[in-house]
Amino acid sequence: MDRETAALMFKEHSFIEKYRKVGYTVYADRIDKADVSIMIPTYKRPELLIKAVSSVLEQKTKYSIEIVIVDNDLETTQNNISQILSKINDSRVCYIQNDENIGMFGNWNRCIELSNSDWLIILNDDDELEENYIEEMMNTATSIPGCKALCCRHYLIDDNGDSIPVKEINARQDKTIPIKMKDLYLMQPIDIMGCLFNRAAALKIGGFNGDLFPCSDAVFLMRMCAEKGLYLNTRKLFRYRWAVNESQRPETRINFAKFQVQKSFEINKKYKLYGNTLNRFITNSKCDYGFYPLMLEGIIIEGNNETLRDELGVDRKFSPFRRFLYRVINRLYTYVIYGRKDAV
């Protein structure tokens, strides 16, 4: 993502309209209305898809749900779809197949378009919900005036569904924290995985901008934050499948590291949170903090690193002190967020 493309982060546009003319086929009847829509974009992962759907059907909740599978694979046959629906065997499940492959974020926008409920979650076909996800997330979201999107924390699981131990800061539990733009400037305390959001709000901000791939989902949450309606539930209510996901590809990791710098630049340009000196320190530090592990792993070599830093407009040389200081700032600010007095 270059600087010109990054400048589109706050651009007003409806990205949902881009593929509205692309047709689709609906298999199985849909229920008329539900409290929440579980929209599952899928592509060539039928076995994991069934596990994802099963995690929804196992929910312990008073809320009515609909499950809509939106398939982006043109090679999925009607027989394949019949077999999947037969294995699931639940009237709340509907299967939709696009007439064209509209890309990952195009398909996510289609999920917003086709949802019948006021609230929805986009559940990737390799992820799963904890059994109390819908009850707790809907209880919280509907109790906060003006809430437009509610994120949660998640467990990491491998391709077998087993938990992956991770070292993390012990967050204070059972809190719902408002996320502010300065939080997103300094760090990334939330992500789209397990995010429950309001359909009307998603339509208002135009959905996901696919031109900002692979960071379109992070920008979507920035736009929700700009609408003053983004919150974090500190409970772990979601299972994110790490081994199968594409997020660890070298190209993706480089782009995420670049995005963290560009995001801070664009937020400060729009909201003028900090002066030039501090803004320069933060963006340079983020570059050190994000690129250094990639260099250690050999994903970025010295020559490429200089090119990337020129592209981002930051200092060329790594500063161990600056990298260390940003790490301290990041850790301290995490505690500030979780200890915030305006938590719900």
Residue pairs with C-beta under 8 A, 6 or more apart in sequence:
1 212
1 215
1 255
1 258
1 259
1 262
2 311
3 262
3 311
3 312
3 313
5 211
5 212
6 212
6 259
6 262
6 263
6 265
6 266
7 266
8 209
8 211
8 212
9 212
9 219
9 222
9 262
9 263
9 266
10 222
10 223
10 226
10 266
10 270
11 209
12 206
13 206
13 209
14 203
14 206
14 207
15 105
15 109
15 206
15 207
15 208
15 209
15 210
16 109
16 112
16 113
16 203
16 206
16 207
18 106
18 109
18 210
19 100
19 102
19 106
19 109
19 110
20 113
22 98
22 99
22 100
22 102
23 98
23 99
24 70
24 96
24 97
24 98
24 99
24 110
25 96
25 97
25 99
26 94
26 95
26 96
27 78
27 81
27 82
27 85
27 94
27 95
27 96
27 97
28 85
28 93
28 94
28 95
29 91
29 94
30 66
30 68
30 94
30 116
31 64
31 66
31 91
31 92
31 116
32 116
33 64
33 116
33 117
34 63
34 64
34 65
34 66
34 92
34 116
34 117
35 63
35 64
35 65
35 117
35 118
35 119
35 138
36 63
36 64
36 65
36 66
36 117
36 118
36 119
36 120
36 121
36 134
36 138
36 196
37 65
37 66
37 67
37 68
37 115
37 116
37 117
37 119
37 120
37 121
37 199
38 56
38 65
38 66
38 67
38 68
38 120
38 121
38 123
38 129
39 68
39 70
39 111
39 112
39 114
39 115
39 120
39 121
39 122
39 123
40 49
40 52
40 53
40 67
40 68
40 69
40 70
40 122
40 123
40 124
40 125
41 70
41 72
41 104
41 107
41 108
41 110
41 111
41 122
41 124
41 125
42 49
42 69
42 70
42 71
42 72
42 73
42 125
43 71
43 72
43 73
43 104
43 107
43 125
44 73
44 75
45 125
45 126
45 244
46 80
46 84
48 125
48 126
48 241
48 244
49 69
49 84
49 125
50 84
50 87
50 88
51 128
51 161
52 123
52 124
52 125
52 126
52 127
52 128
53 67
53 69
53 88
53 93
54 88
54 128
55 128
55 129
55 130
55 131
55 239
56 65
56 67
56 123
56 129
56 134
57 67
57 88
57 90
57 92
58 131
59 65
59 129
59 131
59 132
59 133
59 134
59 135
60 131
60 132
60 135
61 132
61 134
61 135
61 138
62 135
63 134
63 135
63 138
65 92
65 134
66 92
66 94
66 116
66 117
67 90
67 92
67 93
67 94
68 93
68 94
68 96
68 111
68 114
68 115
69 84
69 93
69 94
69 95
69 96
69 125
70 96
70 98
70 107
70 110
70 111
70 114
71 81
71 95
71 96
71 97
71 98
72 98
72 101
72 102
72 103
72 104
72 107
73 97
73 101
74 97
74 98
74 99
74 100
74 101
76 97
81 95
81 97
84 95
85 93
85 95
96 114
98 107
98 110
102 110
103 210
104 210
104 213
105 208
105 209
105 210
105 213
105 216
105 217
106 210
108 122
108 207
108 208
108 217
109 207
109 208
109 210
111 120
111 122
112 120
112 122
112 199
112 202
112 203
112 207
115 199
117 199
118 198
118 199
118 200
119 138
119 141
119 142
119 196
119 197
119 198
119 199
120 196
120 197
120 199
120 202
121 137
121 194
121 195
121 196
121 197
122 192
122 195
123 129
124 193
124 245
126 241
126 244
126 245
127 193
127 194
127 238
127 239
127 240
127 241
128 157
128 161
128 238
128 239
128 241
129 194
129 237
129 238
129 239
130 155
130 236
130 237
130 238
130 239
132 237
133 152
133 194
133 237
133 238
136 233
136 235
136 237
137 150
137 152
137 196
137 233
137 237
138 196
140 147
140 150
140 176
140 231
140 233
140 344
141 147
141 150
141 196
141 198
141 231
143 344
144 150
144 176
144 231
144 344
146 228
146 229
147 198
147 229
147 231
148 197
148 198
148 201
148 224
148 227
148 229
148 230
149 195
149 196
149 197
149 198
149 201
149 221
149 224
149 229
149 230
149 231
150 176
150 195
150 196
150 197
150 231
150 232
150 233
151 179
151 190
151 191
151 192
151 194
151 195
151 221
151 230
151 231
151 232
151 233
152 194
152 195
152 196
152 232
152 233
152 234
152 235
152 236
152 237
152 238
153 171
153 194
153 232
153 233
153 234
153 235
153 236
153 237
153 238
154 193
154 194
154 236
154 237
154 238
154 239
154 240
155 163
155 236
155 238
155 239
155 240
156 163
156 164
156 166
156 239
156 240
156 242
157 163
157 164
157 239
157 240
157 241
157 242
158 164
158 241
158 242
158 243
159 241
159 243
159 244
161 239
161 241
164 242
169 331
169 334
169 335
169 338
171 234
171 338
172 234
172 338
172 339
173 234
173 235
174 234
174 235
175 233
175 234
175 338
175 343
175 344
176 231
176 232
176 233
176 234
176 343
176 344
177 231
177 232
177 234
177 337
177 338
177 340
177 342
177 343
177 344
178 230
178 231
178 340
178 342
178 343
178 344
179 189
179 190
179 225
179 230
179 231
179 232
179 337
180 225
181 222
181 225
181 226
181 267
181 271
181 273
182 273
183 189
183 333
183 337
184 221
184 222
184 225
184 263
184 267
185 263
185 264
185 267
185 268
185 271
185 273
185 274
185 282
186 264
186 282
186 329
186 330
186 333
187 330
187 333
187 334
188 218
188 260
189 232
189 334
189 337
190 221
190 230
190 232
191 217
191 218
191 221
192 217
192 218
192 220
192 221
193 238
193 240
194 237
194 238
194 240
195 221
197 224
198 229
201 224
201 227
201 229
202 220
204 227
205 220
205 223
205 224
205 226
205 227
206 223
207 220
208 216
208 217
208 219
208 220
209 216
209 219
209 220
210 216
212 219
214 247
214 252
214 255
214 256
215 255
215 256
215 259
215 263
218 259
218 263
221 230
222 263
222 267
224 230
231 344
232 337
234 338
242 248
246 252
247 253
247 256
250 294
250 299
253 294
253 299
254 294
254 299
254 300
254 308
256 290
257 287
257 290
257 291
257 294
258 290
258 308
258 311
258 312
260 286
260 290
261 283
261 286
261 287
261 290
261 312
261 314
262 312
264 279
264 282
264 283
264 286
265 279
265 283
265 313
267 273
268 274
268 279
273 279
274 282
281 322
282 326
283 312
283 314
284 314
284 315
284 319
284 322
285 319
285 322
285 323
285 325
285 326
285 329
286 326
287 309
287 312
287 314
287 315
288 318
288 319
288 322
288 323
288 326
289 323
289 326
289 327
289 330
291 300
291 305
291 308
291 309
291 318
292 318
292 323
294 300
295 301
295 302
295 305
300 308
306 316
309 315
309 316
310 316
